[in-house]
Amino acid sequence: MKGKLAFVVGAGVGYLLGTRAGRQQFEKIKSWASDTWHDPRVQGYVHEAEQAATDFARTQGGALKDKAVATAKAKFSGDSDDVPDDAATWEPADGPIVDADDANPATPRP
């Protein structure tokens, strides 16, 4: 299914960029997208989303940072008493993130 979808998308892009009619259609789409992006109503939504993200970062950023620092300190010190009760601990599901082969790339692998 993914192969068929990739083929259709590729054929569409090839048509848009490869033929004169496709190039004209591409210019129409590009113009429409630009007009839509610069529409004051769309920019109002963009501004609202930016403001919401900024407000969230201001209110929750400190708490997230504190949890991350406390968890990291406890993890590296080996003392789990310093970790807040609601702090999530993460363990990689498929082994270490960096192993000896990654740390020594010049060493031949067996």
PDB file as gemmi writes it, atoms N, CA and C in Angstrom:
CRYST1    1.000    1.000    1.000  90.00  90.00  90.00 P 1                      
ATOM      1  N   MET A   1       0.818  -1.186   0.000  1.00  0.00           N  
ATOM      2  CA  MET A   1       0.000   0.000   0.000  1.00  0.00           C  
ATOM      3  C   MET A   1       0.864   1.252   0.000  1.00  0.00           C  
ATOM      4  N   LYS A   2       1.953   1.253   0.815  1.00  0.00           N  
ATOM      5  CA  LYS A   2       2.836   2.406   0.871  1.00  0.00           C  
ATOM      6  C   LYS A   2       3.503   2.640  -0.479  1.00  0.00           C  
ATOM      7  N   GLY A   3       3.836   1.548  -1.177  1.00  0.00           N  
ATOM      8  CA  GLY A   3       4.481   1.666  -2.480  1.00  0.00           C  
ATOM      9  C   GLY A   3       3.561   2.318  -3.494  1.00  0.00           C  
ATOM     10  N   LYS A   4       2.279   1.951  -3.464  1.00  0.00           N  
ATOM     11  CA  LYS A   4       1.314   2.550  -4.388  1.00  0.00           C  
ATOM     12  C   LYS A   4       1.129   4.033  -4.093  1.00  0.00           C  
ATOM     13  N   LEU A   5       1.034   4.367  -2.826  1.00  0.00           N  
ATOM     14  CA  LEU A   5       0.871   5.755  -2.436  1.00  0.00           C  
ATOM     15  C   LEU A   5       2.091   6.576  -2.842  1.00  0.00           C  
ATOM     16  N   ALA A   6       3.282   6.037  -2.624  1.00  0.00           N  
ATOM     17  CA  ALA A   6       4.497   6.744  -3.010  1.00  0.00           C  
ATOM     18  C   ALA A   6       4.544   6.944  -4.523  1.00  0.00           C  
ATOM     19  N   PHE A   7       4.110   5.943  -5.289  1.00  0.00           N  
ATOM     20  CA  PHE A   7       4.095   6.072  -6.743  1.00  0.00           C  
ATOM     21  C   PHE A   7       3.137   7.176  -7.181  1.00  0.00           C  
ATOM     22  N   VAL A   8       1.945   7.198  -6.611  1.00  0.00           N  
ATOM     23  CA  VAL A   8       0.948   8.207  -6.983  1.00  0.00           C  
ATOM     24  C   VAL A   8       1.448   9.607  -6.626  1.00  0.00           C  
ATOM     25  N   VAL A   9       2.015   9.752  -5.442  1.00  0.00           N  
ATOM     26  CA  VAL A   9       2.551  11.049  -5.043  1.00  0.00           C  
ATOM     27  C   VAL A   9       3.694  11.459  -5.965  1.00  0.00           C  
ATOM     28  N   GLY A  10       4.568  10.534  -6.266  1.00  0.00           N  
ATOM     29  CA  GLY A  10       5.685  10.823  -7.164  1.00  0.00           C  
ATOM     30  C   GLY A  10       5.213  11.199  -8.557  1.00  0.00           C  
ATOM     31  N   ALA A  11       4.218  10.495  -9.062  1.00  0.00           N  
ATOM     32  CA  ALA A  11       3.678  10.822 -10.380  1.00  0.00           C  
ATOM     33  C   ALA A  11       3.037  12.206 -10.371  1.00  0.00           C  
ATOM     34  N   GLY A  12       2.330  12.535  -9.313  1.00  0.00           N  
ATOM     35  CA  GLY A  12       1.710  13.858  -9.210  1.00  0.00           C  
ATOM     36  C   GLY A  12       2.744  14.967  -9.153  1.00  0.00           C  
ATOM     37  N   VAL A  13       3.781  14.776  -8.380  1.00  0.00           N  
ATOM     38  CA  VAL A  13       4.843  15.777  -8.297  1.00  0.00           C  
ATOM     39  C   VAL A  13       5.562  15.889  -9.642  1.00  0.00           C  
ATOM     40  N   GLY A  14       5.804  14.764 -10.279  1.00  0.00           N  
ATOM     41  CA  GLY A  14       6.436  14.798 -11.602  1.00  0.00           C  
ATOM     42  C   GLY A  14       5.591  15.547 -12.609  1.00  0.00           C  
ATOM     43  N   TYR A  15       4.296  15.332 -12.573  1.00  0.00           N  
ATOM     44  CA  TYR A  15       3.388  16.058 -13.478  1.00  0.00           C  
ATOM     45  C   TYR A  15       3.433  17.548 -13.198  1.00  0.00           C  
ATOM     46  N   LEU A  16       3.332  17.909 -11.908  1.00  0.00           N  
ATOM     47  CA  LEU A  16       3.312  19.322 -11.550  1.00  0.00           C  
ATOM     48  C   LEU A  16       4.596  20.042 -11.957  1.00  0.00           C  
ATOM     49  N   LEU A  17       5.721  19.388 -11.793  1.00  0.00           N  
ATOM     50  CA  LEU A  17       6.983  20.051 -12.062  1.00  0.00           C  
ATOM     51  C   LEU A  17       7.516  19.792 -13.467  1.00  0.00           C  
ATOM     52  N   GLY A  18       7.036  18.764 -14.124  1.00  0.00           N  
ATOM     53  CA  GLY A  18       7.626  18.372 -15.395  1.00  0.00           C  
ATOM     54  C   GLY A  18       6.904  18.842 -16.639  1.00  0.00           C  
ATOM     55  N   THR A  19       5.660  19.188 -16.552  1.00  0.00           N  
ATOM     56  CA  THR A  19       4.926  19.596 -17.746  1.00  0.00           C  
ATOM     57  C   THR A  19       4.522  21.059 -17.634  1.00  0.00           C  
ATOM     58  N   ARG A  20       4.281  21.660 -18.779  1.00  0.00           N  
ATOM     59  CA  ARG A  20       3.888  23.067 -18.787  1.00  0.00           C  
ATOM     60  C   ARG A  20       2.551  23.255 -18.062  1.00  0.00           C  
ATOM     61  N   ALA A  21       1.587  22.383 -18.351  1.00  0.00           N  
ATOM     62  CA  ALA A  21       0.290  22.471 -17.675  1.00  0.00           C  
ATOM     63  C   ALA A  21       0.460  22.225 -16.176  1.00  0.00           C  
ATOM     64  N   GLY A  22       1.345  21.294 -15.846  1.00  0.00           N  
ATOM     65  CA  GLY A  22       1.606  21.012 -14.437  1.00  0.00           C  
ATOM     66  C   GLY A  22       2.258  22.189 -13.748  1.00  0.00           C  
ATOM     67  N   ARG A  23       3.170  22.849 -14.458  1.00  0.00           N  
ATOM     68  CA  ARG A  23       3.842  24.015 -13.881  1.00  0.00           C  
ATOM     69  C   ARG A  23       2.842  25.140 -13.640  1.00  0.00           C  
ATOM     70  N   GLN A  24       1.908  25.324 -14.560  1.00  0.00           N  
ATOM     71  CA  GLN A  24       0.873  26.344 -14.364  1.00  0.00           C  
ATOM     72  C   GLN A  24       0.000  25.996 -13.167  1.00  0.00           C  
ATOM     73  N   GLN A  25      -0.347  24.724 -13.061  1.00  0.00           N  
ATOM     74  CA  GLN A  25      -1.154  24.284 -11.920  1.00  0.00           C  
ATOM     75  C   GLN A  25      -0.384  24.488 -10.619  1.00  0.00           C  
ATOM     76  N   PHE A  26       0.919  24.194 -10.655  1.00  0.00           N  
ATOM     77  CA  PHE A  26       1.762  24.388  -9.472  1.00  0.00           C  
ATOM     78  C   PHE A  26       1.777  25.856  -9.059  1.00  0.00           C  
ATOM     79  N   GLU A  27       1.878  26.753 -10.036  1.00  0.00           N  
ATOM     80  CA  GLU A  27       1.884  28.182  -9.724  1.00  0.00           C  
ATOM     81  C   GLU A  27       0.546  28.619  -9.123  1.00  0.00           C  
ATOM     82  N   LYS A  28      -0.558  28.041  -9.615  1.00  0.00           N  
ATOM     83  CA  LYS A  28      -1.872  28.353  -9.038  1.00  0.00           C  
ATOM     84  C   LYS A  28      -1.946  27.890  -7.583  1.00  0.00           C  
ATOM     85  N   ILE A  29      -1.477  26.674  -7.333  1.00  0.00           N  
ATOM     86  CA  ILE A  29      -1.502  26.126  -5.971  1.00  0.00           C  
ATOM     87  C   ILE A  29      -0.620  26.970  -5.060  1.00  0.00           C  
ATOM     88  N   LYS A  30       0.564  27.334  -5.558  1.00  0.00           N  
ATOM     89  CA  LYS A  30       1.488  28.143  -4.778  1.00  0.00           C  
ATOM     90  C   LYS A  30       0.881  29.511  -4.441  1.00  0.00           C  
ATOM     91  N   SER A  31       0.214  30.122  -5.415  1.00  0.00           N  
ATOM     92  CA  SER A  31      -0.428  31.409  -5.201  1.00  0.00           C  
ATOM     93  C   SER A  31      -1.558  31.290  -4.184  1.00  0.00           C  
ATOM     94  N   TRP A  32      -2.372  30.237  -4.317  1.00  0.00           N  
ATOM     95  CA  TRP A  32      -3.469  30.013  -3.378  1.00  0.00           C  
ATOM     96  C   TRP A  32      -2.939  29.813  -1.955  1.00  0.00           C  
ATOM     97  N   ALA A  33      -1.865  29.016  -1.827  1.00  0.00           N  
ATOM     98  CA  ALA A  33      -1.300  28.758  -0.506  1.00  0.00           C  
ATOM     99  C   ALA A  33      -0.749  30.045   0.109  1.00  0.00           C  
ATOM    100  N   SER A  34      -0.092  30.843  -0.699  1.00  0.00           N  
ATOM    101  CA  SER A  34       0.458  32.107  -0.199  1.00  0.00           C  
ATOM    102  C   SER A  34      -0.660  33.059   0.224  1.00  0.00           C  
ATOM    103  N   ASP A  35      -1.703  33.166  -0.600  1.00  0.00           N  
ATOM    104  CA  ASP A  35      -2.839  34.023  -0.246  1.00  0.00           C  
ATOM    105  C   ASP A  35      -3.507  33.547   1.041  1.00  0.00           C  
ATOM    106  N   THR A  36      -3.650  32.245   1.174  1.00  0.00           N  
ATOM    107  CA  THR A  36      -4.279  31.685   2.371  1.00  0.00           C  
ATOM    108  C   THR A  36      -3.425  31.970   3.605  1.00  0.00           C  
ATOM    109  N   TRP A  37      -2.114  31.778   3.497  1.00  0.00           N  
ATOM    110  CA  TRP A  37      -1.225  31.988   4.640  1.00  0.00           C  
ATOM    111  C   TRP A  37      -1.253  33.449   5.086  1.00  0.00           C  
ATOM    112  N   HIS A  38      -1.335  34.368   4.142  1.00  0.00           N  
ATOM    113  CA  HIS A  38      -1.303  35.788   4.479  1.00  0.00           C  
ATOM    114  C   HIS A  38      -2.688  36.363   4.820  1.00  0.00           C  
ATOM    115  N   ASP A  39      -3.707  35.548   4.776  1.00  0.00           N  
ATOM    116  CA  ASP A  39      -5.047  35.989   5.147  1.00  0.00           C  
ATOM    117  C   ASP A  39      -5.051  36.389   6.619  1.00  0.00           C  
ATOM    118  N   PRO A  40      -5.636  37.536   6.950  1.00  0.00           N  
ATOM    119  CA  PRO A  40      -5.634  37.991   8.351  1.00  0.00           C  
ATOM    120  C   PRO A  40      -6.287  37.006   9.317  1.00  0.00           C  
ATOM    121  N   ARG A  41      -7.294  36.281   8.855  1.00  0.00           N  
ATOM    122  CA  ARG A  41      -7.943  35.308   9.740  1.00  0.00           C  
ATOM    123  C   ARG A  41      -6.980  34.174  10.085  1.00  0.00           C  
ATOM    124  N   VAL A  42      -6.239  33.692   9.084  1.00  0.00           N  
ATOM    125  CA  VAL A  42      -5.277  32.622   9.325  1.00  0.00           C  
ATOM    126  C   VAL A  42      -4.173  33.120  10.246  1.00  0.00           C  
ATOM    127  N   GLN A  43      -3.691  34.324   9.998  1.00  0.00           N  
ATOM    128  CA  GLN A  43      -2.637  34.877  10.844  1.00  0.00           C  
ATOM    129  C   GLN A  43      -3.123  35.084  12.274  1.00  0.00           C  
ATOM    130  N   GLY A  44      -4.422  35.366  12.433  1.00  0.00           N  
ATOM    131  CA  GLY A  44      -4.990  35.459  13.784  1.00  0.00           C  
ATOM    132  C   GLY A  44      -4.891  34.131  14.510  1.00  0.00           C  
ATOM    133  N   TYR A  45      -5.221  33.032  13.810  1.00  0.00           N  
ATOM    134  CA  TYR A  45      -5.104  31.703  14.406  1.00  0.00           C  
ATOM    135  C   TYR A  45      -3.646  31.371  14.722  1.00  0.00           C  
ATOM    136  N   VAL A  46      -2.753  31.741  13.825  1.00  0.00           N  
ATOM    137  CA  VAL A  46      -1.331  31.484  14.048  1.00  0.00           C  
ATOM    138  C   VAL A  46      -0.861  32.235  15.296  1.00  0.00           C  
ATOM    139  N   HIS A  47      -1.255  33.484  15.405  1.00  0.00           N  
ATOM    140  CA  HIS A  47      -0.860  34.280  16.563  1.00  0.00           C  
ATOM    141  C   HIS A  47      -1.419  33.672  17.860  1.00  0.00           C  
ATOM    142  N   GLU A  48      -2.669  33.230  17.827  1.00  0.00           N  
ATOM    143  CA  GLU A  48      -3.270  32.604  19.007  1.00  0.00           C  
ATOM    144  C   GLU A  48      -2.523  31.336  19.404  1.00  0.00           C  
ATOM    145  N   ALA A  49      -2.145  30.535  18.417  1.00  0.00           N  
ATOM    146  CA  ALA A  49      -1.407  29.304  18.703  1.00  0.00           C  
ATOM    147  C   ALA A  49      -0.033  29.616  19.282  1.00  0.00           C  
ATOM    148  N   GLU A  50       0.643  30.608  18.724  1.00  0.00           N  
ATOM    149  CA  GLU A  50       1.943  31.010  19.258  1.00  0.00           C  
ATOM    150  C   GLU A  50       1.807  31.501  20.695  1.00  0.00           C  
ATOM    151  N   GLN A  51       0.783  32.276  20.962  1.00  0.00           N  
ATOM    152  CA  GLN A  51       0.564  32.802  22.311  1.00  0.00           C  
ATOM    153  C   GLN A  51       0.255  31.674  23.294  1.00  0.00           C  
ATOM    154  N   ALA A  52      -0.562  30.711  22.865  1.00  0.00           N  
ATOM    155  CA  ALA A  52      -0.886  29.578  23.738  1.00  0.00           C  
ATOM    156  C   ALA A  52       0.369  28.763  24.050  1.00  0.00           C  
ATOM    157  N   ALA A  53       1.216  28.538  23.053  1.00  0.00           N  
ATOM    158  CA  ALA A  53       2.449  27.790  23.270  1.00  0.00           C  
ATOM    159  C   ALA A  53       3.389  28.543  24.211  1.00  0.00           C  
ATOM    160  N   THR A  54       3.473  29.854  24.041  1.00  0.00           N  
ATOM    161  CA  THR A  54       4.316  30.672  24.912  1.00  0.00           C  
ATOM    162  C   THR A  54       3.800  30.640  26.343  1.00  0.00           C  
ATOM    163  N   ASP A  55       2.498  30.777  26.522  1.00  0.00           N  
ATOM    164  CA  ASP A  55       1.909  30.737  27.867  1.00  0.00           C  
ATOM    165  C   ASP A  55       2.139  29.381  28.537  1.00  0.00           C  
ATOM    166  N   PHE A  56       1.967  28.318  27.773  1.00  0.00           N  
ATOM    167  CA  PHE A  56       2.189  26.970  28.319  1.00  0.00           C  
ATOM    168  C   PHE A  56       3.643  26.809  28.745  1.00  0.00           C  
ATOM    169  N   ALA A  57       4.568  27.269  27.904  1.00  0.00           N  
ATOM    170  CA  ALA A  57       5.988  27.149  28.241  1.00  0.00           C  
ATOM    171  C   ALA A  57       6.318  27.947  29.501  1.00  0.00           C  
ATOM    172  N   ARG A  58       5.708  29.110  29.648  1.00  0.00           N  
ATOM    173  CA  ARG A  58       5.967  29.928  30.845  1.00  0.00           C  
ATOM    174  C   ARG A  58       5.428  29.262  32.106  1.00  0.00           C  
ATOM    175  N   THR A  59       4.226  28.710  32.021  1.00  0.00           N  
ATOM    176  CA  THR A  59       3.604  28.154  33.228  1.00  0.00           C  
ATOM    177  C   THR A  59       4.120  26.754  33.560  1.00  0.00           C  
ATOM    178  N   GLN A  60       4.395  25.939  32.569  1.00  0.00           N  
ATOM    179  CA  GLN A  60       4.773  24.548  32.822  1.00  0.00           C  
ATOM    180  C   GLN A  60       6.258  24.263  32.634  1.00  0.00           C  
ATOM    181  N   GLY A  61       6.971  25.156  31.991  1.00  0.00           N  
ATOM    182  CA  GLY A  61       8.383  24.908  31.694  1.00  0.00           C  
ATOM    183  C   GLY A  61       9.230  24.684  32.929  1.00  0.00           C  
ATOM    184  N   GLY A  62       9.032  25.496  33.946  1.00  0.00           N  
ATOM    185  CA  GLY A  62       9.812  25.344  35.173  1.00  0.00           C  
ATOM    186  C   GLY A  62       9.564  24.013  35.854  1.00  0.00           C  
ATOM    187  N   ALA A  63       8.317  23.610  35.913  1.00  0.00           N  
ATOM    188  CA  ALA A  63       7.982  22.335  36.555  1.00  0.00           C  
ATOM    189  C   ALA A  63       8.570  21.158  35.781  1.00  0.00           C  
ATOM    190  N   LEU A  64       8.492  21.216  34.464  1.00  0.00           N  
ATOM    191  CA  LEU A  64       9.060  20.140  33.651  1.00  0.00           C  
ATOM    192  C   LEU A  64      10.572  20.074  33.827  1.00  0.00           C  
ATOM    193  N   LYS A  65      11.226  21.231  33.864  1.00  0.00           N  
ATOM    194  CA  LYS A  65      12.669  21.276  34.049  1.00  0.00           C  
ATOM    195  C   LYS A  65      13.048  20.706  35.410  1.00  0.00           C  
ATOM    196  N   ASP A  66      12.317  21.084  36.449  1.00  0.00           N  
ATOM    197  CA  ASP A  66      12.620  20.592  37.793  1.00  0.00           C  
ATOM    198  C   ASP A  66      12.483  19.073  37.872  1.00  0.00           C  
ATOM    199  N   LYS A  67      11.438  18.523  37.268  1.00  0.00           N  
ATOM    200  CA  LYS A  67      11.262  17.070  37.268  1.00  0.00           C  
ATOM    201  C   LYS A  67      12.390  16.385  36.523  1.00  0.00           C  
ATOM    202  N   ALA A  68      12.771  16.937  35.374  1.00  0.00           N  
ATOM    203  CA  ALA A  68      13.840  16.330  34.584  1.00  0.00           C  
ATOM    204  C   ALA A  68      15.165  16.361  35.331  1.00  0.00           C  
ATOM    205  N   VAL A  69      15.473  17.477  35.980  1.00  0.00           N  
ATOM    206  CA  VAL A  69      16.725  17.590  36.730  1.00  0.00           C  
ATOM    207  C   VAL A  69      16.726  16.628  37.910  1.00  0.00           C  
ATOM    208  N   ALA A  70      15.638  16.567  38.651  1.00  0.00           N  
ATOM    209  CA  ALA A  70      15.569  15.673  39.811  1.00  0.00           C  
ATOM    210  C   ALA A  70      15.695  14.215  39.394  1.00  0.00           C  
ATOM    211  N   THR A  71      15.039  13.852  38.312  1.00  0.00           N  
ATOM    212  CA  THR A  71      15.114  12.471  37.839  1.00  0.00           C  
ATOM    213  C   THR A  71      16.519  12.136  37.364  1.00  0.00           C  
ATOM    214  N   ALA A  72      17.141  13.045  36.624  1.00  0.00           N  
ATOM    215  CA  ALA A  72      18.495  12.802  36.126  1.00  0.00           C  
ATOM    216  C   ALA A  72      19.494  12.697  37.275  1.00  0.00           C  
ATOM    217  N   LYS A  73      19.388  13.592  38.252  1.00  0.00           N  
ATOM    218  CA  LYS A  73      20.298  13.536  39.398  1.00  0.00           C  
ATOM    219  C   LYS A  73      20.154  12.220  40.142  1.00  0.00           C  
ATOM    220  N   ALA A  74      18.917  11.808  40.382  1.00  0.00           N  
ATOM    221  CA  ALA A  74      18.683  10.558  41.107  1.00  0.00           C  
ATOM    222  C   ALA A  74      19.176   9.359  40.303  1.00  0.00           C  
ATOM    223  N   LYS A  75      18.991   9.404  39.005  1.00  0.00           N  
ATOM    224  CA  LYS A  75      19.388   8.288  38.159  1.00  0.00           C  
ATOM    225  C   LYS A  75      20.905   8.132  38.152  1.00  0.00           C  
ATOM    226  N   PHE A  76      21.611   9.246  38.046  1.00  0.00           N  
ATOM    227  CA  PHE A  76      23.067   9.175  37.973  1.00  0.00           C  
ATOM    228  C   PHE A  76      23.717   8.995  39.335  1.00  0.00           C  
ATOM    229  N   SER A  77      23.054   9.417  40.405  1.00  0.00           N  
ATOM    230  CA  SER A  77      23.628   9.245  41.743  1.00  0.00           C  
ATOM    231  C   SER A  77      23.272   7.870  42.327  1.00  0.00           C  
ATOM    232  N   GLY A  78      22.267   7.229  41.759  1.00  0.00           N  
ATOM    233  CA  GLY A  78      21.851   5.920  42.249  1.00  0.00           C  
ATOM    234  C   GLY A  78      20.925   5.991  43.438  1.00  0.00           C  
ATOM    235  N   ASP A  79      20.546   7.185  43.855  1.00  0.00           N  
ATOM    236  CA  ASP A  79      19.671   7.370  45.015  1.00  0.00           C  
ATOM    237  C   ASP A  79      18.261   7.679  44.531  1.00  0.00           C  
ATOM    238  N   SER A  80      17.352   6.765  44.714  1.00  0.00           N  
ATOM    239  CA  SER A  80      15.987   6.969  44.227  1.00  0.00           C  
ATOM    240  C   SER A  80      15.139   7.762  45.204  1.00  0.00           C  
ATOM    241  N   ASP A  81      15.671   8.094  46.415  1.00  0.00           N  
ATOM    242  CA  ASP A  81      14.899   8.878  47.384  1.00  0.00           C  
ATOM    243  C   ASP A  81      14.735  10.322  46.939  1.00  0.00           C  
ATOM    244  N   ASP A  82      15.637  10.811  46.062  1.00  0.00           N  
ATOM    245  CA  ASP A  82      15.572  12.199  45.606  1.00  0.00           C  
ATOM    246  C   ASP A  82      14.548  12.406  44.502  1.00  0.00           C  
ATOM    247  N   VAL A  83      14.029  11.338  43.951  1.00  0.00           N  
ATOM    248  CA  VAL A  83      13.096  11.444  42.838  1.00  0.00           C  
ATOM    249  C   VAL A  83      11.700  11.711  43.378  1.00  0.00           C  
ATOM    250  N   PRO A  84      11.032  12.746  42.875  1.00  0.00           N  
ATOM    251  CA  PRO A  84       9.653  12.973  43.301  1.00  0.00           C  
ATOM    252  C   PRO A  84       8.782  11.765  42.958  1.00  0.00           C  
ATOM    253  N   ASP A  85       7.729  11.550  43.752  1.00  0.00           N  
ATOM    254  CA  ASP A  85       6.859  10.393  43.547  1.00  0.00           C  
ATOM    255  C   ASP A  85       6.202  10.389  42.176  1.00  0.00           C  
ATOM    256  N   ASP A  86       5.913  11.576  41.627  1.00  0.00           N  
ATOM    257  CA  ASP A  86       5.223  11.633  40.345  1.00  0.00           C  
ATOM    258  C   ASP A  86       6.172  11.746  39.164  1.00  0.00           C  
ATOM    259  N   ALA A  87       7.476  11.662  39.400  1.00  0.00           N  
ATOM    260  CA  ALA A  87       8.440  11.744  38.298  1.00  0.00           C  
ATOM    261  C   ALA A  87       8.479  10.403  37.571  1.00  0.00           C  
ATOM    262  N   ALA A  88       8.419  10.474  36.278  1.00  0.00           N  
ATOM    263  CA  ALA A  88       8.450   9.264  35.466  1.00  0.00           C  
ATOM    264  C   ALA A  88       9.898   8.855  35.235  1.00  0.00           C  
ATOM    265  N   THR A  89      10.163   7.567  35.320  1.00  0.00           N  
ATOM    266  CA  THR A  89      11.495   7.065  34.980  1.00  0.00           C  
ATOM    267  C   THR A  89      11.391   6.344  33.661  1.00  0.00           C  
ATOM    268  N   TRP A  90      12.423   6.484  32.877  1.00  0.00           N  
ATOM    269  CA  TRP A  90      12.401   5.923  31.536  1.00  0.00           C  
ATOM    270  C   TRP A  90      13.530   4.944  31.386  1.00  0.00           C  
ATOM    271  N   GLU A  91      13.221   3.791  30.878  1.00  0.00           N  
ATOM    272  CA  GLU A  91      14.220   2.772  30.587  1.00  0.00           C  
ATOM    273  C   GLU A  91      14.100   2.415  29.115  1.00  0.00           C  
ATOM    274  N   PRO A  92      15.210   2.380  28.367  1.00  0.00           N  
ATOM    275  CA  PRO A  92      15.115   1.987  26.967  1.00  0.00           C  
ATOM    276  C   PRO A  92      14.661   0.545  26.844  1.00  0.00           C  
ATOM    277  N   ALA A  93      13.774   0.295  25.898  1.00  0.00           N  
ATOM    278  CA  ALA A  93      13.191  -1.033  25.741  1.00  0.00           C  
ATOM    279  C   ALA A  93      14.143  -2.017  25.074  1.00  0.00           C  
ATOM    280  N   ASP A  94      15.066  -1.511  24.264  1.00  0.00           N  
ATOM    281  CA  ASP A  94      15.909  -2.412  23.492  1.00  0.00           C  
ATOM    282  C   ASP A  94      17.385  -2.282  23.839  1.00  0.00           C  
ATOM    283  N   GLY A  95      17.715  -2.041  25.081  1.00  0.00           N  
ATOM    284  CA  GLY A  95      19.109  -1.999  25.502  1.00  0.00           C  
ATOM    285  C   GLY A  95      19.632  -0.584  25.640  1.00  0.00           C  
ATOM    286  N   PRO A  96      20.947  -0.490  25.838  1.00  0.00           N  
ATOM    287  CA  PRO A  96      21.538   0.833  26.064  1.00  0.00           C  
ATOM    288  C   PRO A  96      21.468   1.707  24.823  1.00  0.00           C  
ATOM    289  N   ILE A  97      21.432   3.009  25.054  1.00  0.00           N  
ATOM    290  CA  ILE A  97      21.388   3.946  23.940  1.00  0.00           C  
ATOM    291  C   ILE A  97      22.736   3.979  23.236  1.00  0.00           C  
ATOM    292  N   VAL A  98      23.823   3.992  23.992  1.00  0.00           N  
ATOM    293  CA  VAL A  98      25.169   3.965  23.435  1.00  0.00           C  
ATOM    294  C   VAL A  98      25.852   2.738  23.996  1.00  0.00           C  
ATOM    295  N   ASP A  99      26.379   1.903  23.119  1.00  0.00           N  
ATOM    296  CA  ASP A  99      27.107   0.748  23.597  1.00  0.00           C  
ATOM    297  C   ASP A  99      28.575   0.891  23.206  1.00  0.00           C  
ATOM    298  N   ALA A 100      29.379  -0.098  23.535  1.00  0.00           N  
ATOM    299  CA  ALA A 100      30.819  -0.018  23.296  1.00  0.00           C  
ATOM    300  C   ALA A 100      31.141   0.132  21.814  1.00  0.00           C  
ATOM    301  N   ASP A 101      30.356  -0.474  20.932  1.00  0.00           N  
ATOM    302  CA  ASP A 101      30.619  -0.357  19.498  1.00  0.00           C  
ATOM    303  C   ASP A 101      30.396   1.070  19.014  1.00  0.00           C  
ATOM    304  N   ASP A 102      29.417   1.753  19.577  1.00  0.00           N  
ATOM    305  CA  ASP A 102      29.174   3.136  19.197  1.00  0.00           C  
ATOM    306  C   ASP A 102      30.270   4.052  19.725  1.00  0.00           C  
ATOM    307  N   ALA A 103      30.797   3.747  20.910  1.00  0.00           N  
ATOM    308  CA  ALA A 103      31.825   4.580  21.510  1.00  0.00           C  
ATOM    309  C   ALA A 103      33.178   4.400  20.827  1.00  0.00           C  
ATOM    310  N   ASN A 104      33.403   3.235  20.204  1.00  0.00           N  
ATOM    311  CA  ASN A 104      34.673   2.941  19.543  1.00  0.00           C  
ATOM    312  C   ASN A 104      34.422   2.524  18.103  1.00  0.00           C  
ATOM    313  N   PRO A 105      34.071   3.470  17.229  1.00  0.00           N  
ATOM    314  CA  PRO A 105      33.701   3.082  15.874  1.00  0.00           C  
ATOM    315  C   PRO A 105      34.848   2.521  15.042  1.00  0.00           C  
ATOM    316  N   ALA A 106      36.098   2.805  15.401  1.00  0.00           N  
ATOM    317  CA  ALA A 106      37.233   2.304  14.628  1.00  0.00           C  
ATOM    318  C   ALA A 106      37.514   0.840  14.910  1.00  0.00           C  
ATOM    319  N   THR A 107      37.008   0.326  16.019  1.00  0.00           N  
ATOM    320  CA  THR A 107      37.228  -1.079  16.381  1.00  0.00           C  
ATOM    321  C   THR A 107      36.403  -1.976  15.470  1.00  0.00           C  
ATOM    322  N   PRO A 108      37.026  -2.972  14.826  1.00  0.00           N  
ATOM    323  CA  PRO A 108      36.255  -3.867  13.944  1.00  0.00           C  
ATOM    324  C   PRO A 108      35.245  -4.688  14.756  1.00  0.00           C  
ATOM    325  N   ARG A 109      34.076  -4.861  14.160  1.00  0.00           N  
ATOM    326  CA  ARG A 109      33.025  -5.657  14.803  1.00  0.00           C  
ATOM    327  C   ARG A 109      33.181  -7.111  14.394  1.00  0.00           C  
ATOM    328  N   PRO A 110      32.846  -8.028  15.325  1.00  0.00           N  
ATOM    329  CA  PRO A 110      32.963  -9.461  14.987  1.00  0.00           C  
ATOM    330  C   PRO A 110      31.971  -9.898  13.954  1.00  0.00           C  
TER     331      PRO A 110                                                      
END                                                                             
